[in-house]
Amino acid sequence: MNVDPITFNLPEYEDLSGKKYRKEKYRLQVELLKLQEHVLKTKTRVLIIFEGRDAAGKGSTIKRFVEHLMPKATNVVELGIPTPQQSKNWFKTWEKKIPKYGDITFFDRSWYSRAVIQPVMGYCSDAQYKYFINKVNLWEKSLCEDGKTMIVKFYLSISPERQLERLKSRANDRLKYWKLSSNDWKAFKKLKLISSYTARMFKKTSTQWAPWVVINSDNRQIARLNAMRYLLSTMDYSGKKELKKKKWTNPVSESIIIEGITFDGLSDEQYNLLYDLKHKGG
């Protein structure tokens, strides 16, 4: 049965900033680790999908989710440009990426690229699109029928103005220019068509067992916390702590621990650079 997408943007985060942001992220990451321990103990599995337009913050949000999780039971999947064989056998391609029991897997874009970006950009045929949009609900339901699989589908929503700002920032950043491609600009010029396909995706594929959760990501820090809060609110796990509302002040910054040393007061770009260096080195 189809349901309306869930809009999840907590008003308590509207004035969030600085040291308080880091404290909130920390307490949510503690809960995420409890959740992961529960998933390991109960041999369940969690599939967390992040979709959204370019520069919506999918990758950076996933980084904050996995920052302190146990690597052995955490996976991040980013398919990239599919091969002709993968494109032809779309569901089988993604079945190979489904996590084993006891794992949490994050999808930086997923099988839903066939619902929006592929038809918009001409990367799949109309027949392939229709087959996908008519079959995906039953396919997802079959994954969940074991009673041990949960699918969470996040869509990070970004305004055209903020997306343009971030794309231009990437183009002018000597450390991030490689993230921007000519196809990103082509897709940006097709915002109306993308919005139309996205609306149809919500209507056709938001179900009781796997509803879409729409989060405003014009502010990336707030979007990350909202995504974490939604996931934690929908799952039961041992030692779960009630996350009460708070009020926040101070300027936004990040922190990261590398080899026991805390790097504090970081900008988003500085955090991302240190995160990449930490994980490439480890």
Number of C-alpha atoms within 10 A of each C-alpha: 9 15 16 15 21 15 13 16 20 15 10 13 19 12 12 21 18 16 19 18 22 19 11 17 21 14 12 19 22 15 22 22 16 19 22 22 19 17 22 16 12 13 14 20 24 22 19 20 23 24 24 22 24 19 22 26 25 24 18 18 21 20 16 19 19 19 14 14 19 14 12 9 18 16 18 17 16 13 16 9 9 12 11 9 9 14 16 13 12 16 15 11 17 14 12 8 17 18 20 14 17 21 22 27 21 23 23 21 21 20 17 19 15 22 25 22 20 17 19 18 14 9 16 16 12 12 8 18 17 13 12 18 16 12 12 17 18 11 13 17 17 11 15 16 11 10 9 15 21 21 19 18 22 26 25 25 18 21 13 13 9 15 20 16 12 17 21 13 14 18 15 11 13 9 11 13 14 10 13 16 12 7 10 14 13 11 17 17 11 13 14 11 17 21 13 12 17 19 13 15 17 21 15 18 25 21 18 13 17 19 19 25 23 22 23 20 25 20 13 18 24 22 25 23 21 21 24 19 20 17 16 21 12 8 10 10 16 12 10 15 13 9 13 6 10 10 11 17 12 12 12 17 19 20 16 18 14 12 6 7 8 10 14 14 17 15 13 15 13 15 19 18 13 17 19 12 12 14 10 8 7 6
